[in-house]
Amino acid sequence: MDTTVYTVKGMTCSGCMTKVTTAVNGVTGVSEVDADIATGEVTVVSEGPVDAELVRSAVEEAGYEVVG
C-alpha cells in the first residue's frame, strides 16, 4: 500500500472536507482518503502509485488548492 499526504488550502469546515474526500475518492487507484480540516492535510491511501496530478486536479475541481 502507498500512502501520500497532501496539504490542501481552503478547507474550513466539514462540508469542505466532504467535498475534497469525495473528489479524491474518485481518482482511479485511490482506496481511502482521510481529510483533516485542522491541519489541512489529506492522506491518500492506494494499492499502488497514484498520479499526483490526478489528485491535484480532483482537489482543484472541488474548489480547493494543493500547496507545496
C-alpha positions as CSV (number, residue, x, y, z in Angstrom):
1,M,0.0,0.0,0.0
2,D,1.1,3.5,-0.8
3,T,0.3,6.5,1.5
4,T,0.7,10.1,0.3
5,V,-0.1,13.2,2.3
6,Y,-1.1,16.4,0.5
7,T,-1.7,19.9,2.0
8,V,-4.9,21.4,0.8
9,K,-5.6,25.2,1.2
10,G,-9.1,26.4,1.8
11,M,-10.8,23.6,3.8
12,T,-12.5,25.3,6.6
13,C,-15.5,23.2,7.6
14,S,-16.8,19.6,7.5
15,G,-18.6,20.4,4.2
16,C,-15.2,21.3,2.6
17,M,-13.7,18.1,4.0
18,T,-16.5,16.1,2.4
19,K,-16.1,17.7,-1.0
20,V,-12.4,17.1,-1.1
21,T,-12.8,13.5,0.2
22,T,-15.4,12.7,-2.4
23,A,-13.4,14.2,-5.2
24,V,-10.2,12.4,-4.3
25,N,-12.0,9.1,-3.8
26,G,-13.0,9.4,-7.5
27,V,-9.4,9.1,-8.6
28,T,-8.6,5.7,-10.1
29,G,-6.5,3.6,-7.7
30,V,-7.4,5.5,-4.5
31,S,-8.7,3.2,-1.8
32,E,-9.0,5.5,1.2
33,V,-9.0,9.3,1.8
34,D,-8.7,11.0,5.2
35,A,-9.0,14.8,5.2
36,D,-8.2,16.8,8.4
37,I,-9.6,20.4,8.4
38,A,-7.5,21.3,11.4
39,T,-4.2,20.7,9.6
40,G,-5.3,21.0,6.0
41,E,-3.8,17.5,5.3
42,V,-5.4,15.0,3.0
43,T,-4.0,11.5,3.4
44,V,-4.5,9.3,0.3
45,V,-4.1,5.5,0.6
46,S,-3.8,3.4,-2.6
47,E,-2.8,-0.1,-3.6
48,G,-0.1,1.3,-5.9
49,P,1.3,4.6,-7.0
50,V,-1.4,7.2,-7.9
51,D,-0.5,10.1,-10.2
52,A,-0.2,13.2,-8.0
53,E,-1.5,15.4,-10.8
54,L,-4.8,13.5,-10.9
55,V,-5.2,14.1,-7.2
56,R,-4.3,17.7,-7.6
57,S,-6.8,18.1,-10.4
58,A,-9.6,16.4,-8.3
59,V,-8.9,18.8,-5.4
60,E,-8.9,21.8,-7.8
61,E,-12.2,20.7,-9.4
62,A,-13.7,20.6,-5.9
63,G,-12.7,24.2,-5.5
64,Y,-9.6,23.9,-3.3
65,E,-5.8,24.1,-3.9
66,V,-3.0,21.6,-3.2
67,V,0.0,23.5,-1.8
68,G,3.6,22.5,-1.5
